[in-house]
Amino acid sequence: MSVSAPDSEPDPYTVRRGEAHPPPQTFRARLRYLGPSLIVTGAVIGSGELVLTTSLGAAAGWGLLWWLLLSCWCKSLVQAELARYTIVTGDTYLRAVNRLPGRIWHVSWPIWLGLVAYLPGTMGLGGIIGGAGQSLSFLAALGDIEIDGVVCTGIIAAATTLILGSGSYRWLERVMLPLVLAFTAATLICSIAMQFTEFRATGADILGGMKPDFAVFIAFAALALAAYGYTGTTSGDITAYTYWSIEKGYPSFIRSNREDPNWEQRTRSWMKVVHTDVWLAIIIVTCATVPYYVLGAGVLNKMGVVPQGNEETISALSNIFTQTLGAWAVWIFSFGAFLILFSTVLSGVGAAGRVIPDYFIEMRVMQRSNLALRRKIIRWYLTILPIVAFLIYLFIPNFVVLIMIGGLTSAIFLPIQSGATLYLHAKHLDPRIRPRALTRYALWAVFLFELAMAGFVLRYVVLANLFA
């Protein structure tokens, strides 16, 4: 089958005819069109926060609070600006990436690199499913029901397959909202309660944590880099946000006729909706992530407890609730931990399914216009991926290690996304819709920082372990 070049064929998945909407003019009206941020935060606030962020606080104390805040905030800029490009141009994420220079067999090098990283990236998902299984096993044990963690992991993988098999975005959005609100509220309440115990944080603790201490960073480099890759907005979440924005309808709402004299004003008005959506994600992520670090540094570090194993990890983490609210709070923690990790599974798997058809399109093995086939592939992949992740967990039954592998893989890909955003804005984005100079300078700063972090991962973490 002959497939035309990716630049010449319209994509009915991104811009649907007859769906142009007048942009909302008030903040209250914009709220009606929010949604992708809720799905993304369902993935963001999960394994990285519960496992890696809390463990980082437990290991490093208050010394890396500044690092955590950096992780929460700076990547959201790339999320917003890459979404700007895909929404305005109608490109999907991979179609945009395939416009980067440096092609091998008609496919841009980051796409090939993504295929190479598929296994370590999926290992992270295996860790998340394994963690959800262990949390479900822990919850069942509290009710005197003994269920092996591996069995629980299999149950969660099967449930995920059934739930996501329909490929419905709107259904997923409705599921994520109460989950996000529930576990955000629980962690905030717990961190406030900590201030009325022996583990309370002082002003000196907070100020000390805001001063960069690179000796502490070097001492806990692997965990810190994994936390950077898997807390806040990860590389996978940045990718996912573009697809959820498409399915929400943002590119269709704008309308593609750039000759329309009102096109620029219309597009900028819709970008305000997107930026409001991103700001909502930043607020939720910050409010939900920082308390985990605070509880890890304030409670676990003082107790000398650093989660490291598998089955005992959930039990060790439960101290952040039981030591602040009382022994009865173990029920709140166990149920909340399950909700957090399961919501991450749903969001992560759901987003991954949207990317797979694009790989086939950019590899020129299927037509971009075949929307029915795209939907079938998404549904089939969503039924298979949870099982694959479960099998990975069976092979490497340590969800903490698997999550760290996923986090480090994400850290390596982050500079590719920020660099791609800079290139696409300069070469392919309509000049009328480009961001202000200050935003471009900030993107350059993020790109250079993430490039240095990726180099650090390769030099001091991956290579050190390979040749140890």
ZATI-402089 format. One record per residue (C-alpha): x, y negated, z negated; residue in three letters. Coordinates in steps of 0.1 Angstrom, whole numbers, plus 5000, padded with zeros to 4 digits. Layout:
X|Y|Z|ALA
...
% end
This chain:
5000|5000|5000|MET
5014|4966|5009|SER
5010|4939|4983|VAL
5016|4902|4991|SER
5041|4881|4973|ALA
5031|4870|4938|PRO
5032|4833|4946|ASP
5007|4835|4974|SER
4977|4854|4959|GLU
4952|4838|4936|PRO
4944|4856|4903|ASP
4907|4860|4895|PRO
4917|4871|4860|TYR
4930|4836|4850|THR
4907|4812|4869|VAL
4871|4824|4873|ARG
4848|4805|4896|ARG
4818|4786|4883|GLY
4831|4783|4847|GLU
4844|4747|4848|ALA
4832|4729|4816|HIS
4833|4692|4807|PRO
4860|4688|4780|PRO
4848|4681|4744|PRO
4853|4645|4734|GLN
4853|4648|4696|THR
4872|4669|4670|PHE
4840|4685|4659|ARG
4831|4694|4695|ALA
4866|4709|4700|ARG
4861|4733|4671|LEU
4835|4752|4692|ARG
4862|4762|4717|TYR
4888|4775|4693|LEU
4895|4812|4689|GLY
4928|4825|4704|PRO
4946|4812|4673|SER
4925|4834|4650|LEU
4935|4866|4670|ILE
4971|4856|4670|VAL
4972|4849|4633|THR
4956|4882|4628|GLY
4988|4897|4643|ALA
5012|4871|4628|VAL
5001|4874|4592|ILE
5007|4911|4587|GLY
5038|4933|4585|SER
5063|4905|4587|GLY
5047|4886|4559|GLU
5037|4915|4536|LEU
5069|4936|4541|VAL
5097|4915|4555|LEU
5089|4881|4539|THR
5082|4895|4505|THR
5113|4917|4507|SER
5135|4887|4518|LEU
5123|4867|4488|GLY
5129|4897|4465|ALA
5165|4901|4479|ALA
5176|4865|4483|ALA
5156|4847|4456|GLY
5147|4811|4465|TRP
5178|4806|4486|GLY
5161|4812|4520|LEU
5128|4793|4516|LEU
5141|4768|4541|TRP
5147|4796|4566|TRP
5111|4809|4562|LEU
5096|4775|4568|LEU
5117|4771|4599|LEU
5104|4805|4611|SER
5068|4794|4606|CYS
5070|4761|4624|TRP
5095|4758|4652|CYS
5082|4788|4673|LYS
5047|4773|4674|SER
5061|4745|4697|LEU
5070|4771|4723|VAL
5036|4788|4719|GLN
5018|4755|4726|ALA
5040|4745|4755|GLU
5041|4779|4772|LEU
5003|4779|4769|ALA
5002|4745|4785|ARG
5019|4759|4815|TYR
4998|4790|4819|THR
4965|4772|4813|ILE
4973|4744|4838|VAL
4988|4765|4865|THR
4966|4796|4862|GLY
4996|4819|4860|ASP
4996|4848|4836|THR
5026|4851|4813|TYR
5045|4877|4835|LEU
5036|4858|4867|ARG
5052|4828|4852|ALA
5083|4847|4840|VAL
5086|4862|4875|ASN
5092|4826|4888|ARG
5125|4824|4870|LEU
5157|4825|4891|PRO
5177|4857|4892|GLY
5158|4885|4908|ARG
5166|4922|4911|ILE
5145|4940|4937|TRP
5121|4910|4939|HIS
5115|4910|4902|VAL
5130|4885|4878|SER
5155|4898|4853|TRP
5135|4890|4821|PRO
5108|4915|4833|ILE
5134|4942|4837|TRP
5148|4933|4803|LEU
5113|4936|4788|GLY
5110|4971|4802|LEU
5143|4980|4785|VAL
5131|4966|4752|ALA
5098|4985|4754|TYR
5109|5013|4731|LEU
5123|4992|4703|PRO
5094|4968|4706|GLY
5069|4997|4703|THR
5089|5010|4673|MET
5079|4979|4655|GLY
5043|4987|4662|LEU
5049|5022|4649|GLY
5061|5007|4617|GLY
5030|4985|4614|ILE
5007|5015|4619|ILE
5028|5035|4594|GLY
5026|5007|4569|GLY
4989|5006|4573|ALA
4987|5043|4568|GLY
5008|5041|4536|GLN
4986|5013|4523|SER
4954|5033|4530|LEU
4970|5063|4512|SER
4979|5040|4482|PHE
4943|5027|4482|LEU
4929|5062|4482|ALA
4952|5073|4454|ALA
4938|5045|4432|LEU
4904|5063|4435|GLY
4920|5097|4427|ASP
4918|5108|4463|ILE
4951|5122|4475|GLU
4956|5117|4512|ILE
4991|5120|4527|ASP
5004|5088|4543|GLY
5010|5105|4576|VAL
4974|5117|4577|VAL
4962|5082|4570|CYS
4984|5068|4597|THR
4969|5093|4622|GLY
4934|5082|4611|ILE
4943|5045|4617|ILE
4958|5053|4651|ALA
4926|5071|4661|ALA
4904|5043|4647|ALA
4924|5017|4666|THR
4919|5037|4698|THR
4882|5038|4694|LEU
4878|5002|4684|ILE
4899|4987|4712|LEU
4888|5011|4739|GLY
4862|4987|4751|SER
4888|4959|4757|GLY
4864|4933|4744|SER
4879|4900|4735|TYR
4848|4885|4719|ARG
4843|4915|4696|TRP
4879|4914|4685|LEU
4876|4877|4678|GLU
4846|4883|4655|ARG
4865|4910|4636|VAL
4896|4889|4631|MET
4880|4859|4615|LEU
4869|4874|4582|PRO
4901|4894|4579|LEU
4923|4863|4584|VAL
4903|4843|4558|LEU
4902|4871|4533|ALA
4939|4879|4531|PHE
4949|4842|4533|THR
4927|4834|4503|ALA
4940|4864|4483|ALA
4977|4854|4487|THR
4971|4818|4479|LEU
4952|4826|4447|ILE
4979|4850|4437|CYS
5007|4825|4442|SER
4988|4799|4422|ILE
4982|4824|4394|ALA
5020|4831|4393|MET
5025|4796|4379|GLN
5007|4806|4347|PHE
5030|4836|4340|THR
5066|4841|4331|GLU
5075|4842|4368|PHE
5065|4806|4375|ARG
5085|4786|4400|ALA
5102|4754|4388|THR
5109|4722|4408|GLY
5146|4732|4408|ALA
5137|4765|4424|ASP
5117|4749|4452|ILE
5143|4721|4458|LEU
5171|4747|4458|GLY
5153|4768|4483|GLY
5150|4739|4507|MET
5187|4733|4509|LYS
5203|4756|4536|PRO
5228|4780|4520|ASP
5245|4799|4547|PHE
5264|4821|4523|ALA
5230|4835|4512|VAL
5219|4838|4548|PHE
5250|4858|4558|ILE
5246|4881|4528|ALA
5211|4890|4539|PHE
5215|4884|4577|ALA
5198|4915|4590|ALA
5167|4911|4568|LEU
5166|4873|4574|ALA
5168|4877|4612|LEU
5142|4904|4612|ALA
5120|4882|4592|ALA
5125|4853|4616|TYR
5116|4876|4645|GLY
5084|4889|4628|TYR
5071|4860|4607|THR
5054|4829|4620|GLY
5048|4833|4657|THR
5068|4862|4672|THR
5078|4866|4708|SER
5049|4891|4713|GLY
5025|4866|4697|ASP
5036|4838|4720|ILE
5030|4862|4750|THR
4996|4873|4735|ALA
4985|4837|4730|TYR
4986|4830|4767|THR
4964|4860|4775|TYR
4939|4853|4747|TRP
4937|4817|4760|SER
4929|4831|4795|ILE
4902|4854|4781|GLU
4888|4825|4761|LYS
4884|4807|4794|GLY
4907|4777|4791|TYR
4922|4778|4827|PRO
4887|4783|4841|SER
4873|4754|4821|PHE
4899|4730|4835|ILE
4891|4738|4872|ARG
4919|4741|4898|SER
4911|4712|4921|ASN
4940|4689|4915|ARG
4928|4664|4942|GLU
4899|4655|4919|ASP
4907|4620|4906|PRO
4895|4631|4871|ASN
4917|4662|4871|TRP
4945|4647|4849|GLU
4921|4633|4823|GLN
4901|4665|4823|ARG
4932|4686|4818|THR
4946|4665|4791|ARG
4913|4666|4772|SER
4914|4704|4774|TRP
4950|4704|4762|MET
4938|4687|4731|LYS
4916|4717|4724|VAL
4946|4740|4729|VAL
4968|4719|4706|HIS
4940|4719|4679|THR
4939|4757|4682|ASP
4977|4759|4678|VAL
4976|4736|4648|TRP
4950|4758|4632|LEU
4973|4787|4637|ALA
5003|4768|4621|ILE
4982|4758|4591|ILE
4969|4794|4585|ILE
5003|4810|4591|VAL
5021|4786|4567|THR
4995|4789|4540|CYS
4996|4827|4542|ALA
5033|4832|4548|THR
5049|4810|4522|VAL
5030|4826|4493|PRO
5045|4860|4501|TYR
5080|4846|4500|TYR
5071|4827|4467|VAL
5058|4859|4452|LEU
5088|4879|4463|GLY
5113|4853|4450|ALA
5093|4845|4419|GLY
5082|4880|4408|VAL
5102|4908|4425|LEU
5135|4891|4425|ASN
5132|4884|4387|LYS
5122|4920|4382|MET
5151|4933|4403|GLY
5127|4951|4426|VAL
5136|4951|4463|VAL
5113|4973|4485|PRO
5135|4996|4506|GLN
5119|5030|4511|GLY
5087|5042|4526|ASN
5060|5056|4502|GLU
5073|5035|4473|GLU
5073|5003|4492|THR
5036|4996|4489|ILE
5038|5004|4452|SER
5067|4980|4447|ALA
5050|4953|4466|LEU
5019|4956|4445|SER
5038|4940|4417|ASN
5033|4906|4433|ILE
4996|4909|4424|PHE
4996|4930|4392|THR
5023|4909|4375|GLN
5004|4876|4382|THR
4968|4886|4379|LEU
4969|4917|4358|GLY
4969|4955|4363|ALA
4933|4953|4377|TRP
4946|4933|4407|ALA
4962|4964|4421|VAL
4928|4971|4438|TRP
4928|4936|4454|ILE
4964|4941|4466|PHE
4958|4976|4480|SER
4927|4966|4499|PHE
4942|4934|4511|GLY
4974|4951|4522|ALA
4954|4975|4542|PHE
4934|4947|4558|LEU
4965|4928|4567|ILE
4983|4957|4583|LEU
4952|4970|4601|PHE
4944|4936|4615|SER
4979|4934|4628|THR
4975|4967|4645|VAL
4943|4956|4662|LEU
4958|4923|4674|SER
4991|4938|4684|GLY
4977|4967|4704|VAL
4950|4945|4719|GLY
4975|4920|4732|ALA
4999|4946|4745|ALA
4972|4960|4767|GLY
4968|4927|4785|ARG
5005|4927|4796|VAL
5007|4961|4812|ILE
4986|4954|4843|PRO
5007|4924|4849|ASP
5038|4946|4850|TYR
5022|4967|4878|PHE
5012|4935|4897|ILE
5047|4919|4895|GLU
5063|4952|4905|MET
5039|4951|4935|ARG
5023|4985|4929|VAL
4987|4970|4925|MET
4968|4941|4939|GLN
4964|4910|4918|ARG
4928|4906|4931|SER
4918|4941|4918|ASN
4902|4929|4886|LEU
4883|4961|4880|ALA
4915|4981|4881|LEU
4931|4956|4857|ARG
4903|4962|4832|ARG
4906|4999|4835|LYS
4943|4999|4829|ILE
4938|4977|4798|ILE
4912|5001|4784|ARG
4933|5032|4791|TRP
4964|5017|4777|TYR
4946|5006|4745|LEU
4936|5042|4739|THR
4971|5055|4745|ILE
4994|5030|4727|LEU
4982|5037|4691|PRO
4989|5074|4697|ILE
5024|5066|4710|VAL
5031|5043|4680|ALA
5019|5071|4657|PHE
5043|5096|4673|LEU
5072|5072|4669|ILE
5063|5069|4632|TYR
5062|5107|4629|LEU
5097|5108|4644|PHE
5111|5080|4622|ILE
5089|5080|4590|PRO
5102|5048|4575|ASN
5079|5019|4584|PHE
5103|4993|4568|VAL
5131|5003|4592|VAL
5108|5004|4622|LEU
5094|4969|4614|ILE
5129|4955|4611|MET
5138|4970|4645|ILE
5107|4953|4660|GLY
5116|4920|4643|GLY
5152|4920|4656|LEU
5139|4928|4691|THR
5116|4898|4689|SER
5144|4876|4677|ALA
5164|4885|4708|ILE
5135|4876|4732|PHE
5126|4843|4716|LEU
5153|4822|4734|PRO
5142|4837|4768|ILE
5107|4824|4762|GLN
5118|4789|4751|SER
5143|4787|4780|GLY
5116|4799|4804|ALA
5092|4772|4791|THR
5118|4745|4798|LEU
5125|4758|4833|TYR
5088|4762|4842|LEU
5079|4727|4829|HIS
5106|4712|4850|ALA
5101|4731|4882|LYS
5065|4743|4884|HIS
5043|4721|4862|LEU
5024|4692|4876|ASP
5044|4661|4865|PRO
5012|4644|4854|ARG
5007|4671|4827|ILE
5043|4675|4814|ARG
5048|4668|4777|PRO
5064|4637|4764|ARG
5102|4633|4762|ALA
5102|4639|4724|LEU
5086|4673|4729|THR
5111|4682|4756|ARG
5140|4674|4733|TYR
5124|4694|4705|ALA
5121|4724|4730|LEU
5157|4721|4738|TRP
5166|4721|4701|ALA
5145|4752|4696|VAL
5160|4770|4726|PHE
5196|4763|4715|LEU
5189|4774|4679|PHE
5171|4806|4691|GLU
5199|4814|4715|LEU
5224|4812|4686|ALA
5202|4834|4665|MET
5199|4860|4693|ALA
5237|4860|4697|GLY
5240|4865|4660|PHE
5216|4895|4662|VAL
5236|4911|4690|LEU
5270|4904|4675|ARG
5265|4910|4638|TYR
5235|4933|4635|VAL
5231|4955|4666|VAL
5267|4959|4676|LEU
5279|4963|4640|ALA
5255|4991|4634|ASN
5263|5008|4667|LEU
5300|5009|4660|PHE
5299|5013|4623|ALA
% end
